């Protein structure tokens, strides 16, 4: 039977406490129970004066963006609108029914005046992470590293082309030393130190709206200005560290800094898993020398589609030479400035070889096979890939770091940003991942006894 409401209770007066209106299992209750936010007072004490008019409570100031990123609200303006009507948010902030909510610009002004050039948000991130460790929720022996692109708040058609100097690789000095040592071992004259210092330039597109962002090209349809959020995650999905860079910076440059960050803040991992973008000679060498097991995937040989592939040429470590499919020896020739040994075939023999068309298309009929000075480390990583326990570690990558990024984009507003500038994006990353860690702590520790 169709019924109609006979009267409305919009004007009904009730004697009710705010606490009664917040469900017992609401997420804000779980978060409030999981951590004591009073630690924020000690972190911001140096940024406030003892004189002047009273400021907004720093705990409330930090809780506001935590509400925004925990519940995926798209802006601080919208967050303040939600706080005005949402009793659970008011309860979380400690506000009553009639307390005036701060203006949406309050957090932004405090950021510019007090927190912009500080490590406050990093300290908050690691204080929350320490809470997870104290509750025995972290499992950081296996670390999973990856990055995701976050669309910048910039028009992709508004840019200017600039010629900039290529950044020097972090491991460049070590590579130079090993190149000269390798040349010396082969009775070759070492390169003068100044010969490595060739400044290379490249042309980039720089946004006129947000110059800190980087132009990112994935395919014909995906061309945009973006930032890269790099993160290290444990097997339980807790974010252990993060770094923000322009979207055109290669993922592999950030693995070593992330691992060092995890070592300093959490402890040395047993294994590190990452995707194919991180499978380079330097990363292989770095992880193995750190005593960390690399869990990296299979990568296809990068060679011509037709003809012989590089793995058709067999390397003989004892004689330091390659053997081609026609059983011709390619002896060592030189080590170039990029760190690759060059093995060259004898032109006279190759000229009349019936495999020539499948081997090389060079005019002088000479095949050149290159081998990096750190290739042994890369081959060791390839051997480890076949071990069962390494396969199991790598298989967890899609359930950990990829899931973290998926949740961050779908549930926590990280698919694109309304902020501009590398410092503000670093703040967003810290607070987003801090909120995700806090949410996980809150749910896992709710009404659950803490292990002794």
N, C-alpha and C positions, 0 to 999 in steps of 0.2 A: 504493500500500500504506500502510495506517495504521501509523504508528510512534509509540512512546512514548519519552520521554526516560528513559534508564536511570538517570541519576544527576544530581544538582544540584551546582552549583559554588559554593554560597553561602558555604562556609567556606574557599574556596581563597585562598591567600596569594599576592600578586603584588608585585613590586617595580616600581612605576609612579609617574610624575610626574603632577601634576595637569594640567600643560600637555598631556600626551598624551591626556587624556580630552575635551578641548575641540576640536571639529571645526575644521579649518583655515579654513573659510568661515563660521563662526558670527558672528552679528551683533555680539557683544561684542568679538570680535577686530577687526572692522572699525571699531567705535567707538573702541577703544583706540588703533588706528593713526591715526585721523583727527584726534585732538586730544590735547594734553598737559594733563591735568587739574591740574597743579601750580599753575596760575594761581589756583586757589581759595585757596591759602594766603595770598596777598597780599590777597585780598578780605576774609578773615575775621580778619586779624591783630589788628585793633583790638578784636575781640569776645572775645579770650581773655587770661587773666592769665598772668604768668610764674611765679606761685607756685601751690601747691596740687597736688592729684594729677593725673596725666596724663589728658587727655580722649580721647575717641574721635577718630581721625584725621578732620579736616574733609572731606577728599576722599572718604572712605568715607561720611561723613554725607550728602554731596550725591549720591553715586552711588546710594545706596539709593532715594531717590524717582525718580531717573532710570531705574532698573531698573523701578520700579513703573509709571511712565507710558509708558516705551518698549514694554513688553510687555503693557500693559493689565491689570495686576493690580489688583484692586478695592480693596485696602486695604494699609496698611503692615504690619498683622498678618499678612496672607496673604503679603506680600512676604518677610517674615522667614522664614516657613515654607518658602517656595520656595528662599531662599538656603541654608537648612540642608541641602537635599538636591540642589540643582542645582549641578553642578560648574562649569558655565560662569559662573554668577553669582558663585561663590566666586573663580574665576579673575579675573573682572572687578574684584572688590573687593580682590584681592591676598591673600585668605585661603587657608590650607592646609586639609588634610583635617580637622584637629582643632582649628583655631582657633574660639574661641567667637564666635558671631554675636550682635550687639547685641540688646537687648530691643526689641520693636516700639514701645515708648513713647519710645525714645531720641531719634528725630528730632523728635517732637512737643514734648518737653521743651526741646530745644535751640532749636526755633523760638520757643517762648514766652519763653525766657530771653535769647536772643541775637539772633535774626533777625527778630522780629515787626515792628518798626517801622523796618526798614532797606530799602535797595534792592538787597540781595544778589542776589535771584533775577532782578531786572531786569538787573544787571550780568552775571550768568551767561548770561542769554538773549542779550544783545548781544555777549558775548565769543564765543559759539558762532556767532552771525551774522557776526561779523568773520572768523572762520575760513573760513566759506563764501565771503566776499568775497575773501579772500586766495587761495583756490583757484579763483577766477574762476567760481564757480557761480551767483552772483546775477545777475539780469537785472531791475533795478528801474526801468527806464524806463516800464513800464506797471504800475500798481498796481491791485489788485482788492480792493474793500472790501465787507464784509458782516458779519452777526452771526448767531449761533445761540443758542437758548435751552438752558440746562442745568438740569435739574430739581433744585430745592433739596432738601436733607434736612429737609423740614418737612411736617407734616400739613396738607393744604389745608383741613381743617375746623376747625383751631385758629387762630383769628385774632380780632382786634378791629378795629372800624371806627374810623378816625380822620379828622379834618378837618385837612388840612395846607395850607400856602401853596404855590401853584404857583411853580416855579422860574423866575427871570428868564432869558429867552433870552440866550445869549452875545452875540448881535449886536444886542440891544435898543437900546443907545445909538446905534449907527450908523443903525439904522432910524429912530429918533426924529429924528435930524438930517436925514435925507433926506426924512422926511415934512414937516417944517417948511420945508425948502428947496423942496419941491414945492408946498406951499401958497403960499409967497412968490412962486414963479414964476407962479402962477395968480392973484395979487393977493388971496390969502386971508390972514387973520390967523393967524400961527403959534400952535400950541398952547403954553400955558405949560408949562415943564418939569415942574412938580408934577402936572399933569393926567395924565401918562403913568404915574405911580407908584401906580396902583390895584392893591392887593394882592388877587389872586384866590385863592380857596380851592377845594379839591376834597376829596371823600371817598374814602379808599382803604381797602383791607383790609391790615392789617399782621399778619404771622405772629407768633404768640407763641413759636414754636419758634426761628425764625431771622428776627429783625426786619429784617435787612439785605436780605433777598430781596424781590422784587416780585411781586404777583399778576398772572399772565399769562393772558389769555383769547385763544385762537385761534379756537375754534369751540365749539359746544355740548358737545362731548366733551372738549375740551382746556382745562381750567381748573386751574391749579396755581401754586404759588409757584416761582419760577425766577430764574436769573441770566442776563444776556445777555453772551456772550463776543463782543466786537467785534474784528475782525482785518483787517490789511492784508497782502496776499499778492502776491508777484511772479509773473511768468509761468512760472517754474519750480516754483512751489508752496512757496517758502520764506516763512515768516511773518516779516514785517518789523516788526510792532508789534501790540500788543493792549491792550485796555482792558476791564475787567469792570465792569458796572453792574447794578443791580436789573433784573429781567425786565420791568418796566412802563415802562422808559425808551425813548423812541422812537429808532430807529436813526439818523435824520438828525442828531441832536444830536451824534453822535460822529464824523462824517466829518471835520470840520475838525481836531479834536485828533489824529486818526490821521494825516492828511496832514502836519500840523506835526511829528509824531513822526518820520515817515519822512524828511521834509526835514532834520531835525536829525541823525538818526542815520545815514542812508544817503545822502541826496541828493534834490534836487528831481526828482519824476517828470515825464515828458512827458505822460502821460495817466492819468486815474483812471476806472475802470469800477465801476459799482454798479447795484443794481436799482432798481425804480420807487419804493421808499420814500425814496430819496435825491433824487428829482427835485423839488426845491423852488426857489423864487426865490432864497433865501439861498445855497444850495449852488451854484447856477448862477453867481451873482455872484462868490462866493468863488473858485471854481476858475478862472473866466475872468480875474479880476483877478490871480490868481497866475501866469497864463500857462500853465495846465495844461488840456489838452483833456479835457472831460467826455465820457465814453462812457456815456450813459444811455438807457434803452429808451423805447419808445412807451408812453404812458399814455392810457387812455380818458378822454374828457371827463366830468367829474363834473357832470352836469346831469340834468334831468328826463327820464324815459323817453319821454314823449309830448310832442310840440311841438318847438319850435326848440332846437337846442343852442347853446352859447356861440359856437362857431366859425361859426355862421350869421350872426353879427353881425360886420361887417367893420370893422376899426379903421383910421382914416385918421390917420397920424402927423403929417402936415402941419397939418391942422386940429384935431388932438387931439380926435377925436370918433368915435363909432361910427355905422354905417349899418345899419339893421335890414332884414330881408327885404322890407319894404314900401317901402324907399327913404326912410325917415324918419330924420332926423339925431338922434342922442342926444348932446347937448353935454355937456361937462364940468360937473359940479356941485360936487364937493368931494373932498377927500382925508381919509379917516377915520383914526382913531388906530391902526388895524391895518395901515396902509400901503397901503390900496386906494383908488384913484381911483374915484369913482362917476359914471357917465354915465346921465342920466335922460331918458326920452322925454317929449315934450309930452303932457299928459293929454288935452287937447281933441281932438287928432288920434287918439290911441290909442283913445279911447272909442268911436269909430265905425269902427274898423279891423276888417275881416273876418278878420284874422289874430289878433285879440285872445286868443282861447282857446288858441291855440298859443304865444302869446308870454308871457303873464303871467296869474296868477290874483289879482293884488292888487285890493283893494277900490277903490283910487283910479285904477285902469286905467293905472298908470304902470309901465313896464319900467325896471329898474335893472340895468345891466351894470357889473361891477367889473373893475378892471385894477390889478395890483400895481405899485408904483413900480419894482420890479426885474423886471417882466415882459419887458423887452427881452432881458435875460440868459437868461431861460427860453426865449424864442423862438430865440435864437442856439443854445442847446443842441439844440433841436428840429431846426434846420437842419443842425447837425453830425451828427445821428443818421443822416442819409441818405448821408453820405460813406462810401465803401467801406472806407477804412482804419479809420474809427471802428466800423463794423459788425464788422470783423475783431477789433478789440480787445475789443468787448463780447462777442463769441462765445466768447472764451477764459475768460470769467468762470465758466462752469459747469465748466470743466476745471481751474480753479485754486482759488479760494476755496471753492467748493461742495464740491470734492473734498477739500480740507483738512478741512473740518468733518465730512464723511462719514467720512473715515479716523479723525479724532479720536474720533468717537463709537463707531465699530465696532471699532477696533483699540487705542485708547488710553484707554478708560474714561471718556470725557467725556460720555456720555449723561446721567448723573446724578452727583451728588456726595455724598460722605459727610461733607464738611466744612461748617462753618457760619461765616458772617461774611464780609464783603466782602474783608478783608485775606487771609484764608486762600484764598478763591476766586481772588484775584489771583495768589497764589503758585501755585495749581494750574494756572492758565492759563499763567503764565510757564514753569513746568517742563514742562507738556505740550507746548507749542509748541516749547520748547527741545529736548525729546526728539525731536520729529518732525523738526526741522531737523537735529539731530545724526544721526539715522537716515539722512536723505537724503544728508548729507555723507559719511557712512561708506560707503554703498553706491555712490555716484557716484565716490568717490576711491579705492576699493579696487583695488589693483594697476593704477592708472591714472596715467600721467605727468601732472604738474601743468604747465599752460602757463606759459611764461616771461613 
